[in-house]
Every structure is written in structure tokens, then in C-alpha cells.
Amino acid sequence: MIDATSLEHIASYCEGMDIDSIWYYFDKPNGAILKNDYINFDERREAFLWTVKQLVGDGRIHSRDDI
């Protein structure tokens, strides 16, 4: 999906924000801020979900109940 540097950039930028801030990186074909190769919606959605999964697994995303 995305490389470790891009994942860290997204995690750092979006810290303290809601999940919409992560989607911002994938909402437009080829990326709005970080360029990527995801053109159609399905590819962008899968990249977004993969990113969220990585950030949850790394402990960078928490539910409100965990805060």
C-alpha cells in the first residue's frame, strides 16, 4: 500500500484529529497531498482502510472509550 514514510507523515499530521483527516489523503485520485497511484474509488478505499488498520495496530488510533 503506502510506504513507511508516508504512513508516519499521515499519523503525525492527523494526531488528535478525527478519522476524516486520514481520508483526506485518499479522497482524490492520485492523492491531494501525498501523491499515490490510487485512481478509482475502490483502490482509494482499500488504501485508506489499510492505513487505518496499520495505525490501529501501531496504537496510533484509539477509540474515544480508550482515551
BELHUMO-V495108 format. One record per pair of residues at least 24 apart in sequence whose ideal C-beta (glycine too) atoms are under 10 Angstrom apart, sorted by the first residue. I is the first residue (numbers start at 0). GAP is how many residues later the second one is. Records with the same first field share a line. If there is no record, write none. Layout:
I=GAP + GAP
This chain:
0=35 + 37 + 42 + 45 + 46 + 47 + 48 + 49 + 50 + 52 + 53
1=24 + 29 + 32 + 34 + 36 + 45 + 46 + 48 + 49 + 52
2=31 + 33
3=50
4=29
5=25 + 27 + 28 + 29 + 30 + 45
6=27 + 43 + 44 + 47 + 48 + 51 + 53
7=50 + 52
8=24 + 25
9=24 + 38 + 41 + 42 + 44 + 45 + 50
10=40 + 43 + 44 + 47 + 49 + 50
11=48
13=37 + 41 + 46 + 47
14=40 + 45 + 46
18=29 + 33 + 36 + 42
21=26 + 27 + 29 + 30 + 33 + 39
22=25 + 28 + 29
23=24
24=26
25=24 + 25
